[in-house]
Each structure stands twice: as C-alpha cells, then as structure tokens.
C-alpha cells in the first residue's frame, strides 16, 4: 500500500504542477492578449486616419481639377467671343473690298 500511496501522491503532485503550469500559461496568454488588443486598435485607428486623409486629398484634387476645367471653359469661351468679334470686324472691313473687287472684274 505504501508504494501505491506514494504513486498516488506523485500523480497528484504532477497533476498540481501541470495545473499550475497551465494557469501560468493562461495568465501569460491573457496578458499577451491584453497587450495585443490595444496595438490592433491603434493600428486600425491609424489606418482609418490614413484612409480619411487619402480621401480628403483626392477630394481636393477633384475640386482643383473641376476649378481648372471651369477656368479653361471660361477661357475658351472668351477666346471664342474674341475670335467671333474679330471675324465680324474682318468681315465688316473685307466685304466692301471684296464687293469692290468683284465689281471691277465684272467690267
């Protein structure tokens, strides 16, 4: 019986040691998890900040492009008006000359 009792005590001790080791491992895991979670959260926040900055930059670029397009449109419209006015002025001066030349060559 003494050998059996000794064997039982050894098993109990080994079981206690393994449970203590398991508890230590569980505590270490919890601590690691508690350390990892804030890191993950801060990375997510950083990523969202980066994404919002990228979106903001893209929106600004679009606005600038739209403003440039508007400016170009107005510039082209002004040029068209100038060209039209020049054409009208030229036609005003050239028509009488052309009429005169045509009259001369008819004779």
N, CA, C and O atoms as a GROMACS GRO file, in nm:
protein
  428
    1UNK      N    1   0.081  -0.120   0.000
    1UNK     CA    2   0.000   0.000   0.000
    1UNK      C    3   0.086   0.126   0.000
    1UNK      O    4   0.048   0.229  -0.057
    2UNK      N    5   0.193   0.118   0.060
    2UNK     CA    6   0.277   0.238   0.069
    2UNK      C    7   0.326   0.278  -0.069
    2UNK      O    8   0.336   0.397  -0.102
    3UNK      N    9   0.358   0.178  -0.150
    3UNK     CA   10   0.403   0.212  -0.285
    3UNK      C   11   0.287   0.270  -0.366
    3UNK      O   12   0.305   0.364  -0.444
    4UNK      N   13   0.170   0.215  -0.346
    4UNK     CA   14   0.053   0.268  -0.415
    4UNK      C   15   0.024   0.411  -0.368
    4UNK      O   16  -0.006   0.498  -0.450
    5UNK      N   17   0.032   0.436  -0.239
    5UNK     CA   18   0.010   0.570  -0.185
    5UNK      C   19   0.114   0.668  -0.240
    5UNK      O   20   0.084   0.782  -0.275
    6UNK      N   21   0.236   0.619  -0.245
    6UNK     CA   22   0.342   0.705  -0.298
    6UNK      C   23   0.315   0.737  -0.447
    6UNK      O   24   0.334   0.850  -0.492
    7UNK      N   25   0.273   0.636  -0.520
    7UNK     CA   26   0.243   0.656  -0.662
    7UNK      C   27   0.128   0.755  -0.678
    7UNK      O   28   0.131   0.841  -0.766
    8UNK      N   29   0.027   0.742  -0.592
    8UNK     CA   30  -0.088   0.833  -0.599
    8UNK      C   31  -0.045   0.975  -0.566
    8UNK      O   32  -0.088   1.071  -0.631
    9UNK      N   33   0.040   0.989  -0.464
    9UNK     CA   34   0.087   1.123  -0.427
    9UNK      C   35   0.172   1.185  -0.538
    9UNK      O   36   0.163   1.305  -0.566
   10UNK      N   37   0.253   1.102  -0.601
   10UNK     CA   38   0.334   1.153  -0.712
   10UNK      C   39   0.244   1.200  -0.826
   10UNK      O   40   0.268   1.304  -0.886
   11UNK      N   41   0.140   1.123  -0.854
   11UNK     CA   42   0.046   1.163  -0.960
   11UNK      C   43  -0.025   1.293  -0.923
   11UNK      O   44  -0.042   1.382  -1.007
   12UNK      N   45  -0.067   1.302  -0.795
   12UNK     CA   46  -0.134   1.424  -0.751
   12UNK      C   47  -0.041   1.544  -0.766
   12UNK      O   48  -0.081   1.650  -0.814
   13UNK      N   49   0.082   1.527  -0.724
   13UNK     CA   50   0.180   1.636  -0.735
   13UNK      C   51   0.204   1.676  -0.880
   13UNK      O   52   0.213   1.794  -0.914
   14UNK      N   53   0.215   1.576  -0.964
   14UNK     CA   54   0.238   1.608  -1.105
   14UNK      C   55   0.117   1.678  -1.165
   14UNK      O   56   0.130   1.768  -1.247
   15UNK      N   57  -0.002   1.634  -1.123
   15UNK     CA   58  -0.124   1.699  -1.172
   15UNK      C   59  -0.129   1.843  -1.121
   15UNK      O   60  -0.165   1.933  -1.197
   16UNK      N   61  -0.094   1.865  -0.995
   16UNK     CA   62  -0.092   2.000  -0.940
   16UNK      C   63   0.008   2.087  -1.016
   16UNK      O   64  -0.021   2.203  -1.048
   17UNK      N   65   0.124   2.032  -1.046
   17UNK     CA   66   0.226   2.108  -1.119
   17UNK      C   67   0.177   2.145  -1.259
   17UNK      O   68   0.196   2.257  -1.306
   18UNK      N   69   0.114   2.046  -1.325
   18UNK     CA   70   0.066   2.076  -1.460
   18UNK      C   71  -0.046   2.179  -1.457
   18UNK      O   72  -0.054   2.266  -1.543
   19UNK      N   73  -0.134   2.168  -1.355
   19UNK     CA   74  -0.241   2.268  -1.346
   19UNK      C   75  -0.183   2.405  -1.315
   19UNK      O   76  -0.231   2.506  -1.368
   20UNK      N   77  -0.081   2.411  -1.231
   20UNK     CA   78  -0.016   2.539  -1.203
   20UNK      C   79   0.052   2.594  -1.329
   20UNK      O   80   0.045   2.714  -1.356
   21UNK      N   81   0.116   2.506  -1.404
   21UNK     CA   82   0.179   2.549  -1.529
   21UNK      C   83   0.072   2.600  -1.626
   21UNK      O   84   0.090   2.702  -1.693
   22UNK      N   85  -0.038   2.525  -1.633
   22UNK     CA   86  -0.147   2.567  -1.722
   22UNK      C   87  -0.203   2.702  -1.679
   22UNK      O   88  -0.231   2.788  -1.763
   23UNK      N   89  -0.218   2.722  -1.549
   23UNK     CA   90  -0.267   2.850  -1.500
   23UNK      C   91  -0.170   2.962  -1.536
   23UNK      O   92  -0.210   3.069  -1.580
   24UNK      N   93  -0.041   2.935  -1.518
   24UNK     CA   94   0.060   3.035  -1.554
   24UNK      C   95   0.052   3.066  -1.703
   24UNK      O   96   0.060   3.182  -1.743
   25UNK      N   97   0.038   2.962  -1.784
   25UNK     CA   98   0.028   2.984  -1.928
   25UNK      C   99  -0.097   3.064  -1.963
   25UNK      O  100  -0.093   3.153  -2.049
   26UNK      N  101  -0.208   3.032  -1.895
   26UNK     CA  102  -0.332   3.106  -1.922
   26UNK      C  103  -0.317   3.253  -1.886
   26UNK      O  104  -0.361   3.341  -1.959
   27UNK      N  105  -0.254   3.278  -1.772
   27UNK     CA  106  -0.233   3.417  -1.730
   27UNK      C  107  -0.144   3.489  -1.830
   27UNK      O  108  -0.170   3.604  -1.866
   28UNK      N  109  -0.038   3.421  -1.874
   28UNK     CA  110   0.052   3.483  -1.972
   28UNK      C  111  -0.021   3.510  -2.103
   28UNK      O  112  -0.001   3.615  -2.165
   29UNK      N  113  -0.105   3.418  -2.144
   29UNK     CA  114  -0.183   3.438  -2.267
   29UNK      C  115  -0.276   3.558  -2.253
   29UNK      O  116  -0.286   3.641  -2.343
   30UNK      N  117  -0.343   3.568  -2.138
   30UNK     CA  118  -0.433   3.681  -2.116
   30UNK      C  119  -0.356   3.812  -2.122
   30UNK      O  120  -0.401   3.910  -2.182
   31UNK      N  121  -0.239   3.812  -2.057
   31UNK     CA  122  -0.157   3.934  -2.060
   31UNK      C  123  -0.114   3.970  -2.202
   31UNK      O  124  -0.116   4.087  -2.241
   32UNK      N  125  -0.077   3.869  -2.278
   32UNK     CA  126  -0.038   3.894  -2.417
   32UNK      C  127  -0.155   3.947  -2.498
   32UNK      O  128  -0.141   4.040  -2.578
   33UNK      N  129  -0.269   3.885  -2.476
   33UNK     CA  130  -0.389   3.930  -2.548
   33UNK      C  131  -0.420   4.075  -2.510
   33UNK      O  132  -0.455   4.156  -2.596
   34UNK      N  133  -0.408   4.107  -2.384
   34UNK     CA  134  -0.434   4.243  -2.339
   34UNK      C  135  -0.333   4.341  -2.397
   34UNK      O  136  -0.364   4.459  -2.416
   35UNK      N  137  -0.214   4.294  -2.424
   35UNK     CA  138  -0.114   4.382  -2.486
   35UNK      C  139  -0.138   4.394  -2.636
   35UNK      O  140  -0.113   4.499  -2.695
   36UNK      N  141  -0.186   4.288  -2.697
   36UNK     CA  142  -0.204   4.288  -2.842
   36UNK      C  143  -0.326   4.370  -2.883
   36UNK      O  144  -0.322   4.441  -2.984
   37UNK      N  145  -0.433   4.361  -2.807
   37UNK     CA  146  -0.558   4.429  -2.845
   37UNK      C  147  -0.538   4.580  -2.864
   37UNK      O  148  -0.581   4.634  -2.966
   38UNK      N  149  -0.475   4.650  -2.769
   38UNK     CA  150  -0.454   4.794  -2.794
   38UNK      C  151  -0.370   4.822  -2.918
   38UNK      O  152  -0.393   4.919  -2.989
   39UNK      N  153  -0.272   4.736  -2.944
   39UNK     CA  154  -0.191   4.754  -3.064
   39UNK      C  155  -0.277   4.744  -3.189
   39UNK      O  156  -0.265   4.825  -3.281
   40UNK      N  157  -0.364   4.644  -3.191
   40UNK     CA  158  -0.452   4.626  -3.307
   40UNK      C  159  -0.545   4.746  -3.322
   40UNK      O  160  -0.566   4.796  -3.432
   41UNK      N  161  -0.599   4.790  -3.210
   41UNK     CA  162  -0.691   4.904  -3.215
   41UNK      C  163  -0.621   5.031  -3.264
   41UNK      O  164  -0.677   5.106  -3.344
   42UNK      N  165  -0.501   5.054  -3.216
   42UNK     CA  166  -0.430   5.174  -3.261
   42UNK      C  167  -0.395   5.163  -3.410
   42UNK      O  168  -0.399   5.262  -3.482
   43UNK      N  169  -0.361   5.044  -3.454
   43UNK     CA  170  -0.332   5.027  -3.597
   43UNK      C  171  -0.456   5.053  -3.680
   43UNK      O  172  -0.448   5.114  -3.787
   44UNK      N  173  -0.572   5.006  -3.631
   44UNK     CA  174  -0.696   5.031  -3.705
   44UNK      C  175  -0.725   5.180  -3.710
   44UNK      O  176  -0.766   5.232  -3.814
   45UNK      N  177  -0.704   5.247  -3.599
   45UNK     CA  178  -0.728   5.391  -3.596
   45UNK      C  179  -0.634   5.461  -3.692
   45UNK      O  180  -0.674   5.552  -3.765
   46UNK      N  181  -0.508   5.420  -3.693
   46UNK     CA  182  -0.411   5.480  -3.785
   46UNK      C  183  -0.452   5.456  -3.930
   46UNK      O  184  -0.441   5.545  -4.013
   47UNK      N  185  -0.498   5.335  -3.958
   47UNK     CA  186  -0.540   5.304  -4.095
   47UNK      C  187  -0.660   5.388  -4.135
   47UNK      O  188  -0.666   5.439  -4.248
   48UNK      N  189  -0.756   5.403  -4.045
   48UNK     CA  190  -0.872   5.484  -4.079
   48UNK      C  191  -0.832   5.630  -4.098
   48UNK      O  192  -0.886   5.698  -4.186
   49UNK      N  193  -0.739   5.678  -4.018
   49UNK     CA  194  -0.692   5.815  -4.034
   49UNK      C  195  -0.623   5.831  -4.170
   49UNK      O  196  -0.645   5.930  -4.240
   50UNK      N  197  -0.543   5.734  -4.206
   50UNK     CA  198  -0.476   5.740  -4.335
   50UNK      C  199  -0.578   5.738  -4.449
   50UNK      O  200  -0.564   5.812  -4.546
   51UNK      N  201  -0.678   5.653  -4.436
   51UNK     CA  202  -0.780   5.646  -4.540
   51UNK      C  203  -0.856   5.777  -4.552
   51UNK      O  204  -0.882   5.824  -4.663
   52UNK      N  205  -0.891   5.837  -4.439
   52UNK     CA  206  -0.962   5.964  -4.446
   52UNK      C  207  -0.873   6.072  -4.507
   52UNK      O  208  -0.921   6.157  -4.581
   53UNK      N  209  -0.744   6.069  -4.475
   53UNK     CA  210  -0.653   6.167  -4.534
   53UNK      C  211  -0.643   6.147  -4.685
   53UNK      O  212  -0.643   6.244  -4.762
   54UNK      N  213  -0.635   6.023  -4.726
   54UNK     CA  214  -0.628   5.995  -4.870
   54UNK      C  215  -0.755   6.041  -4.939
   54UNK      O  216  -0.749   6.100  -5.047
   55UNK      N  217  -0.871   6.015  -4.879
   55UNK     CA  218  -0.997   6.059  -4.937
   55UNK      C  219  -1.003   6.211  -4.945
   55UNK      O  220  -1.048   6.267  -5.045
   56UNK      N  221  -0.956   6.277  -4.839
   56UNK     CA  222  -0.956   6.422  -4.838
   56UNK      C  223  -0.867   6.478  -4.949
   56UNK      O  224  -0.903   6.573  -5.018
   57UNK      N  225  -0.751   6.417  -4.965
   57UNK     CA  226  -0.658   6.462  -5.069
   57UNK      C  227  -0.720   6.442  -5.207
   57UNK      O  228  -0.711   6.529  -5.293
   58UNK      N  229  -0.783   6.326  -5.228
   58UNK     CA  230  -0.846   6.300  -5.357
   58UNK      C  231  -0.960   6.399  -5.384
   58UNK      O  232  -0.976   6.446  -5.497
   59UNK      N  233  -1.037   6.429  -5.282
   59UNK     CA  234  -1.145   6.526  -5.299
   59UNK      C  235  -1.090   6.664  -5.336
   59UNK      O  236  -1.145   6.733  -5.421
   60UNK      N  237  -0.982   6.702  -5.269
   60UNK     CA  238  -0.921   6.831  -5.302
   60UNK      C  239  -0.870   6.834  -5.445
   60UNK      O  240  -0.885   6.934  -5.515
   61UNK      N  241  -0.810   6.724  -5.487
   61UNK     CA  242  -0.759   6.716  -5.625
   61UNK      C  243  -0.875   6.727  -5.724
   61UNK      O  244  -0.865   6.796  -5.826
   62UNK      N  245  -0.985   6.659  -5.694
   62UNK     CA  246  -1.102   6.666  -5.782
   62UNK      C  247  -1.155   6.809  -5.789
   62UNK      O  248  -1.188   6.859  -5.897
   63UNK      N  249  -1.162   6.875  -5.674
   63UNK     CA  250  -1.211   7.013  -5.672
   63UNK      C  251  -1.119   7.103  -5.754
   63UNK      O  252  -1.165   7.186  -5.832
   64UNK      N  253  -0.989   7.084  -5.737
   64UNK     CA  254  -0.895   7.166  -5.814
   64UNK      C  255  -0.911   7.140  -5.962
   64UNK      O  256  -0.910   7.233  -6.043
   65UNK      N  257  -0.927   7.013  -5.999
   65UNK     CA  258  -0.945   6.980  -6.140
   65UNK      C  259  -1.073   7.043  -6.194
   65UNK      O  260  -1.075   7.094  -6.306
   66UNK      N  261  -1.178   7.039  -6.114
   66UNK     CA  262  -1.303   7.099  -6.159
   66UNK      C  263  -1.288   7.250  -6.176
   66UNK      O  264  -1.339   7.308  -6.271
   67UNK      N  265  -1.216   7.313  -6.082
   67UNK     CA  266  -1.194   7.456  -6.094
   67UNK      C  267  -1.112   7.488  -6.219
   67UNK      O  268  -1.140   7.585  -6.290
   68UNK      N  269  -1.012   7.407  -6.244
   68UNK     CA  270  -0.929   7.428  -6.363
   68UNK      C  271  -1.014   7.410  -6.488
   68UNK      O  272  -1.001   7.487  -6.584
   69UNK      N  273  -1.099   7.309  -6.488
   69UNK     CA  274  -1.186   7.287  -6.604
   69UNK      C  275  -1.279   7.407  -6.625
   69UNK      O  276  -1.300   7.451  -6.738
   70UNK      N  277  -1.334   7.458  -6.517
   70UNK     CA  278  -1.422   7.575  -6.529
   70UNK      C  279  -1.344   7.693  -6.585
   70UNK      O  280  -1.392   7.765  -6.673
   71UNK      N  281  -1.224   7.712  -6.531
   71UNK     CA  282  -1.142   7.823  -6.580
   71UNK      C  283  -1.109   7.804  -6.727
   71UNK      O  284  -1.113   7.900  -6.805
   72UNK      N  285  -1.077   7.682  -6.764
   72UNK     CA  286  -1.047   7.657  -6.905
   72UNK      C  287  -1.168   7.682  -6.994
   72UNK      O  288  -1.156   7.735  -7.104
   73UNK      N  289  -1.286   7.643  -6.945
   73UNK     CA  290  -1.408   7.666  -7.022
   73UNK      C  291  -1.431   7.815  -7.042
   73UNK      O  292  -1.461   7.860  -7.152
   74UNK      N  293  -1.416   7.889  -6.934
   74UNK     CA  294  -1.437   8.033  -6.947
   74UNK      C  295  -1.331   8.094  -7.039
   74UNK      O  296  -1.360   8.183  -7.118
   75UNK      N  297  -1.209   8.045  -7.028
   75UNK     CA  298  -1.103   8.095  -7.116
   75UNK      C  299  -1.136   8.067  -7.262
   75UNK      O  300  -1.122   8.154  -7.347
   76UNK      N  301  -1.179   7.946  -7.289
   76UNK     CA  302  -1.214   7.910  -7.427
   76UNK      C  303  -1.334   7.991  -7.476
   76UNK      O  304  -1.339   8.035  -7.591
   77UNK      N  305  -1.430   8.010  -7.388
   77UNK     CA  306  -1.546   8.089  -7.428
   77UNK      C  307  -1.506   8.233  -7.459
   77UNK      O  308  -1.553   8.293  -7.556
   78UNK      N  309  -1.418   8.288  -7.376
   78UNK     CA  310  -1.371   8.424  -7.403
   78UNK      C  311  -1.296   8.430  -7.535
   78UNK      O  312  -1.313   8.524  -7.613
   79UNK      N  313  -1.213   8.328  -7.558
   79UNK     CA  314  -1.139   8.325  -7.684
   79UNK      C  315  -1.233   8.313  -7.803
   79UNK      O  316  -1.213   8.378  -7.906
   80UNK      N  317  -1.336   8.231  -7.788
   80UNK     CA  318  -1.433   8.218  -7.896
   80UNK      C  319  -1.503   8.351  -7.922
   80UNK      O  320  -1.524   8.389  -8.038
   81UNK      N  321  -1.537   8.420  -7.817
   81UNK     CA  322  -1.602   8.550  -7.834
   81UNK      C  323  -1.507   8.647  -7.905
   81UNK      O  324  -1.548   8.722  -7.994
   82UNK      N  325  -1.381   8.645  -7.864
   82UNK     CA  326  -1.283   8.732  -7.928
   82UNK      C  327  -1.268   8.698  -8.076
   82UNK      O  328  -1.265   8.785  -8.162
   83UNK      N  329  -1.257   8.568  -8.103
   83UNK     CA  330  -1.241   8.525  -8.242
   83UNK      C  331  -1.362   8.564  -8.324
   83UNK      O  332  -1.349   8.614  -8.436
   84UNK      N  333  -1.480   8.543  -8.268
   84UNK     CA  334  -1.602   8.582  -8.338
   84UNK      C  335  -1.607   8.731  -8.363
   84UNK      O  336  -1.644   8.777  -8.471
   85UNK      N  337  -1.569   8.806  -8.262
   85UNK     CA  338  -1.571   8.952  -8.280
   85UNK      C  339  -1.468   8.994  -8.385
   85UNK      O  340  -1.495   9.083  -8.466
   86UNK      N  341  -1.351   8.931  -8.385
   86UNK     CA  342  -1.250   8.961  -8.487
   86UNK      C  343  -1.300   8.924  -8.626
   86UNK      O  344  -1.280   8.999  -8.722
   87UNK      N  345  -1.366   8.810  -8.636
   87UNK     CA  346  -1.420   8.767  -8.766
   87UNK      C  347  -1.525   8.867  -8.814
   87UNK      O  348  -1.530   8.903  -8.932
   88UNK      N  349  -1.606   8.909  -8.722
   88UNK     CA  350  -1.708   9.006  -8.761
   88UNK      C  351  -1.644   9.137  -8.805
   88UNK      O  352  -1.685   9.200  -8.903
   89UNK      N  353  -1.542   9.177  -8.730
   89UNK     CA  354  -1.472   9.301  -8.768
   89UNK      C  355  -1.406   9.285  -8.904
   89UNK      O  356  -1.412   9.375  -8.988
   90UNK      N  357  -1.342   9.172  -8.926
   90UNK     CA  358  -1.278   9.147  -9.054
   90UNK      C  359  -1.380   9.143  -9.167
   90UNK      O  360  -1.358   9.199  -9.274
   91UNK      N  361  -1.487   9.078  -9.141
   91UNK     CA  362  -1.590   9.072  -9.245
   91UNK      C  363  -1.647   9.211  -9.274
   91UNK      O  364  -1.683   9.241  -9.388
   92UNK      N  365  -1.654   9.292  -9.172
   92UNK     CA  366  -1.703   9.428  -9.191
   92UNK      C  367  -1.610   9.507  -9.283
   92UNK      O  368  -1.654   9.586  -9.366
   93UNK      N  369  -1.478   9.483  -9.266
   93UNK     CA  370  -1.382   9.555  -9.350
   93UNK      C  371  -1.357   9.488  -9.484
   93UNK      O  372  -1.330   9.556  -9.583
   94UNK      N  373  -1.364   9.358  -9.487
   94UNK     CA  374  -1.328   9.286  -9.610
   94UNK      C  375  -1.444   9.283  -9.709
   94UNK      O  376  -1.419   9.286  -9.830
   95UNK      N  377  -1.564   9.277  -9.664
   95UNK     CA  378  -1.679   9.268  -9.755
   95UNK      C  379  -1.684   9.383  -9.856
   95UNK      O  380  -1.701   9.359  -9.975
   96UNK      N  381  -1.670   9.504  -9.812
   96UNK     CA  382  -1.672   9.612  -9.912
   96UNK      C  383  -1.558   9.600 -10.012
   96UNK      O  384  -1.574   9.629 -10.131
   97UNK      N  385  -1.443   9.556  -9.964
   97UNK     CA  386  -1.330   9.541 -10.055
   97UNK      C  387  -1.358   9.431 -10.155
   97UNK      O  388  -1.332   9.446 -10.275
   98UNK      N  389  -1.411   9.322 -10.107
   98UNK     CA  390  -1.444   9.211 -10.196
   98UNK      C  391  -1.552   9.253 -10.296
   98UNK      O  392  -1.547   9.218 -10.414
   99UNK      N  393  -1.649   9.326 -10.249
   99UNK     CA  394  -1.754   9.375 -10.339
   99UNK      C  395  -1.695   9.467 -10.447
   99UNK      O  396  -1.731   9.461 -10.564
  100UNK      N  397  -1.605   9.550 -10.402
  100UNK     CA  398  -1.542   9.640 -10.497
  100UNK      C  399  -1.461   9.564 -10.601
  100UNK      O  400  -1.468   9.593 -10.720
  101UNK      N  401  -1.384   9.467 -10.556
  101UNK     CA  402  -1.303   9.388 -10.648
  101UNK      C  403  -1.391   9.309 -10.743
  101UNK      O  404  -1.362   9.300 -10.862
  102UNK      N  405  -1.496   9.253 -10.693
  102UNK     CA  406  -1.586   9.179 -10.779
  102UNK      C  407  -1.654   9.270 -10.882
  102UNK      O  408  -1.678   9.230 -10.996
  103UNK      N  409  -1.682   9.390 -10.841
  103UNK     CA  410  -1.741   9.487 -10.934
  103UNK      C  411  -1.643   9.525 -11.044
  103UNK      O  412  -1.680   9.540 -11.161
  104UNK      N  413  -1.517   9.540 -11.004
  104UNK     CA  414  -1.413   9.578 -11.101
  104UNK      C  415  -1.392   9.466 -11.201
  104UNK      O  416  -1.379   9.493 -11.320
  105UNK      N  417  -1.387   9.346 -11.158
  105UNK     CA  418  -1.359   9.236 -11.250
  105UNK      C  419  -1.480   9.201 -11.336
  105UNK      O  420  -1.465   9.133 -11.438
  106UNK      N  421  -1.595   9.244 -11.300
  106UNK     CA  422  -1.714   9.221 -11.383
  106UNK      C  423  -1.709   9.307 -11.508
  106UNK      O  424  -1.758   9.270 -11.614
  107UNK      N  425  -1.650   9.418 -11.493
  107UNK     CA  426  -1.644   9.512 -11.604
  107UNK      C  427  -1.534   9.475 -11.697
  107UNK      O  428  -1.513   9.542 -11.798
   0.00000   0.00000   0.00000
